[in-house]
Amino acid sequence: MKKLLVLDLDGTLIDKQDRISSDKIIALNEIRNYFDITIATGRSYLSALYFAKLLNLNLPFICFDGALISDENGNDYFKCFMERYEINEILKSIGKDIAVNVFYKNYSLVNLNMLSLGIVLKHWRVNYKIFYNQIYDSNIYKIVLASFNYDALRKIKSFLKNFRNSGFYLYPSGKKKGLYVMDISNRFVNKGKAILEFKKIFNYNFIVSIGDYINDLELLKYSDIKIAPMRSHKLVKDVADYLIKDFNDLLEILRKFY
């Protein structure tokens, strides 16, 4: 049986300082003898690549919440961009107080508001250029907005409901107190659809996934075994087969399937 373990990053594998604890490293070193391991994250390609290399993972990985499956050499196995018309309309609707990050595969465009949130750029591990409200390349995987003004983002959320292809979710930042973040991407992609594509391409027949937030719900839906950390979002805990305190609990579960 060809088995795959799929790991979310934030809230699952790494902490708020982007660190992977030693007990998780030890656990993964045992697991990799019995399971192949990959990452499924909402983060950018470069951020996912950083952690894939750190963990010495040799499989392609899922990034931008399922909009891209790629490997460490830059080979793409699946990709889905946002629609150009909707990108332009979204960017025109954004007020001056909103921080903007427009994600391409290997770099992003950021406005001066986003640049001032230096912690966010460090967190995403991106190569960036300054954005002055004009784009020339529409191969965009994701747009991220950030603001301390929740109502401003909520207005954009209402505006986005007019579009057929743009999906979104609004959530409090785990990196900066009082900051809210909105992720916008093609509504027809998610981690679940990406893992189905991954399964088809690489012929896996048994998938275990671990996730903690609402963007992991579809990933868990299409997995054979669904695992969530104890501090996960309530909706995620409701669908999980197992809840874990730490990766020692994960080892106990996975040893049943070695």
matplotlib code that plots the C-alpha trace (Angstrom):
import matplotlib.pyplot as plt

x = [0.0, 1.3, 0.8, 1.0, 1.1, 0.0, 0.9, -0.5, 2.1, 0.7, -0.9, 0.0, 3.7, 5.2, 4.6, 3.9, 7.7, 7.9, 9.8, 9.5, 10.0, 12.5, 9.8, 8.1, 11.4, 12.0, 8.5, 8.7, 12.1, 10.3, 7.2, 9.1, 10.2, 6.6, 4.8, 5.8, 5.4, 4.3, 3.0, -0.3, -0.3, -2.0, 1.5, 3.4, 5.6, 8.8, 7.6, 6.5, 9.8, 11.7, 10.1, 10.2, 13.9, 14.2, 12.5, 14.3, 11.0, 11.5, 7.9, 6.1, 4.0, 0.7, 0.8, -1.5, -4.3, -4.3, -3.8, -0.3, 1.4, 5.1, 8.4, 11.7, 13.0, 10.1, 8.3, 4.5, 2.1, -1.1, -1.8, -4.9, -4.7, -7.2, -9.1, -7.6, -10.9, -11.6, -8.1, -8.3, -11.7, -10.5, -7.4, -9.5, -11.8, -9.1, -8.9, -5.6, -5.5, -5.4, -2.2, -1.9, 0.2, -0.3, 1.3, 3.0, 5.0, 8.4, 7.7, 5.0, 3.9, 3.3, 2.1, 3.7, 1.1, 2.1, 5.8, 5.2, 4.0, 7.5, 6.6, 4.1, 6.7, 9.1, 6.4, 5.6, 9.3, 8.8, 10.8, 8.8, 8.6, 6.7, 3.2, 1.7, -1.8, -0.9, -0.2, 1.3, 1.3, -2.0, -0.6, -1.6, -2.3, -3.5, -4.1, -3.8, -5.2, -4.4, -5.8, -6.4, -9.7, -12.0, -14.9, -12.9, -12.1, -15.7, -16.8, -14.4, -15.8, -19.3, -17.9, -16.3, -19.6, -20.4, -17.7, -18.1, -14.5, -13.0, -13.1, -12.1, -11.9, -11.3, -9.5, -7.5, -3.8, -1.8, 1.3, 0.2, -2.4, -5.4, -4.5, -7.1, -6.2, -8.2, -7.0, -8.5, -7.9, -9.8, -12.9, -12.5, -9.3, -8.8, -6.5, -9.0, -9.1, -5.3, -4.9, -7.2, -5.0, -1.9, -3.4, -4.2, -0.8, 1.4, -0.9, -1.4, -4.2, -4.0, -3.8, -3.5, -3.9, -3.4, -4.9, -6.2, -8.2, -11.1, -8.9, -8.0, -11.6, -11.6, -8.2, -9.5, -12.7, -10.7, -8.3, -8.7, -7.6, -8.4, -6.3, -6.5, -4.5, -6.5, -6.5, -8.0, -11.0, -14.3, -15.4, -12.1, -12.3, -15.9, -14.7, -11.5, -11.1, -8.4, -7.4, -3.8, -2.0, 1.4, 3.3, 3.8, 0.0, 0.5, 3.1, 0.7, -2.0, 0.2, 2.0, -1.3, -0.9, 2.9]
y = [0.0, 3.4, 5.7, 9.5, 11.8, 15.4, 18.1, 21.6, 24.2, 27.0, 25.7, 22.1, 21.7, 25.1, 27.5, 31.3, 31.9, 29.6, 26.9, 23.2, 21.6, 18.8, 16.3, 16.8, 16.3, 13.1, 11.8, 12.6, 10.8, 7.6, 8.2, 8.7, 5.0, 4.0, 7.0, 9.4, 13.0, 16.2, 19.7, 21.4, 25.0, 28.4, 29.9, 30.8, 28.5, 29.9, 29.6, 25.9, 25.3, 26.5, 24.0, 21.2, 21.6, 22.0, 18.7, 17.1, 16.2, 14.8, 15.0, 17.9, 20.0, 21.9, 25.7, 28.7, 26.6, 24.2, 26.5, 25.1, 21.7, 22.1, 20.6, 21.9, 22.2, 24.4, 21.7, 22.3, 19.4, 21.5, 25.2, 27.5, 31.2, 33.9, 35.5, 38.7, 40.8, 39.9, 40.7, 44.2, 44.8, 43.6, 45.8, 48.9, 48.4, 48.4, 51.5, 53.3, 51.9, 48.3, 46.3, 44.3, 41.3, 39.9, 36.5, 35.0, 31.8, 33.2, 36.7, 39.0, 42.6, 44.5, 48.0, 50.3, 49.4, 45.8, 46.7, 48.4, 45.1, 43.7, 40.7, 39.5, 39.6, 37.7, 35.2, 34.6, 34.3, 36.0, 37.9, 41.1, 44.2, 47.4, 47.5, 50.8, 49.6, 48.3, 44.7, 43.5, 39.8, 38.1, 34.7, 35.4, 32.6, 34.5, 38.0, 38.7, 41.8, 42.9, 45.7, 46.6, 47.9, 44.8, 46.7, 47.8, 44.2, 43.1, 45.6, 44.0, 40.6, 41.8, 43.2, 39.9, 38.1, 39.7, 37.6, 34.1, 32.9, 34.5, 32.6, 34.2, 33.9, 36.5, 35.6, 37.2, 37.1, 34.8, 36.9, 40.4, 41.3, 43.2, 42.5, 40.9, 39.1, 38.1, 35.5, 35.6, 33.0, 31.1, 29.6, 26.4, 25.3, 24.1, 21.7, 18.9, 19.2, 19.5, 16.3, 14.4, 15.6, 14.6, 11.2, 10.7, 11.9, 9.9, 6.9, 7.0, 4.8, 5.7, 9.3, 10.7, 14.4, 16.8, 20.3, 22.8, 25.5, 25.9, 25.9, 22.4, 21.1, 19.9, 18.3, 16.3, 15.4, 13.6, 11.8, 8.3, 9.3, 12.8, 14.2, 17.6, 19.3, 19.9, 23.7, 23.4, 25.3, 23.7, 22.8, 20.9, 19.1, 18.0, 16.2, 14.7, 11.0, 11.8, 14.8, 15.0, 17.0, 16.6, 14.5, 11.7, 11.2, 11.2, 8.4, 6.3, 6.7, 6.1, 3.0, 1.2, 1.6, 0.8]
z = [0.0, -1.0, 2.0, 2.3, 5.3, 4.5, 6.9, 7.2, 8.3, 10.5, 13.7, 12.9, 12.1, 13.0, 15.8, 15.7, 15.4, 12.4, 14.4, 14.2, 17.6, 18.1, 19.1, 15.8, 13.9, 15.8, 15.1, 11.4, 11.1, 12.3, 10.2, 7.0, 7.1, 6.6, 5.0, 2.3, 3.6, 2.0, 2.9, 2.1, 3.0, 2.3, 2.1, -1.0, -3.1, -1.6, 2.0, 1.4, -0.4, 2.6, 5.0, 2.4, 2.3, 6.0, 6.5, 3.5, 1.8, -1.7, -2.9, -4.6, -2.2, -2.2, -1.7, -2.1, -0.5, -3.4, -6.4, -7.0, -6.8, -7.4, -6.4, -5.2, -8.7, -9.8, -11.8, -11.7, -11.6, -11.2, -11.2, -11.2, -11.5, -10.5, -13.3, -14.7, -14.8, -11.2, -10.1, -11.6, -10.0, -6.6, -6.7, -7.8, -4.8, -2.1, 0.1, 0.9, 4.4, 3.3, 3.0, -0.2, -1.2, -4.8, -5.1, -8.1, -7.9, -7.2, -6.0, -4.8, -5.3, -2.0, -1.4, 1.2, 3.8, 3.6, 3.6, 7.0, 8.3, 8.1, 10.3, 7.7, 4.9, 7.0, 7.8, 4.1, 3.1, -0.2, -2.8, -3.2, -5.4, -4.5, -6.0, -7.3, -8.1, -11.6, -12.7, -16.0, -15.4, -14.5, -13.5, -9.9, -7.5, -4.5, -3.2, 0.6, 2.2, 5.8, 8.0, 11.6, 10.4, 10.4, 8.9, 5.9, 5.1, 5.7, 3.0, 0.6, 1.6, 0.6, -2.7, -3.5, -3.4, -6.8, -8.5, -9.9, -9.6, -6.5, -3.2, 0.1, 3.8, 6.5, 9.8, 12.6, 12.1, 14.3, 13.9, 15.0, 17.6, 16.2, 12.6, 10.3, 7.0, 4.0, 1.5, -2.0, -4.7, -7.3, -5.6, -7.6, -5.8, -2.3, -0.4, -0.9, -4.7, -4.7, -2.7, -5.1, -7.9, -6.0, -5.3, -9.0, -10.3, -7.8, -7.2, -3.5, -2.1, 1.6, 2.8, 6.4, 6.8, 9.7, 9.8, 12.2, 10.4, 8.1, 5.0, 5.9, 5.9, 2.3, 2.8, 5.7, 3.8, 1.1, 3.4, 4.8, 8.3, 9.5, 12.4, 14.1, 16.9, 20.1, 19.6, 16.1, 14.9, 16.1, 12.6, 12.1, 15.4, 14.5, 11.3, 12.7, 13.4, 16.0, 18.1, 19.2, 21.9, 20.2, 17.7, 20.2, 19.9, 16.1, 16.4, 18.4, 15.7, 12.7, 14.2, 13.7, 9.9, 9.6]

ax = plt.figure().add_subplot(projection="3d")
ax.plot(x, y, z, "-o")
ax.set_aspect("equal")
plt.show()
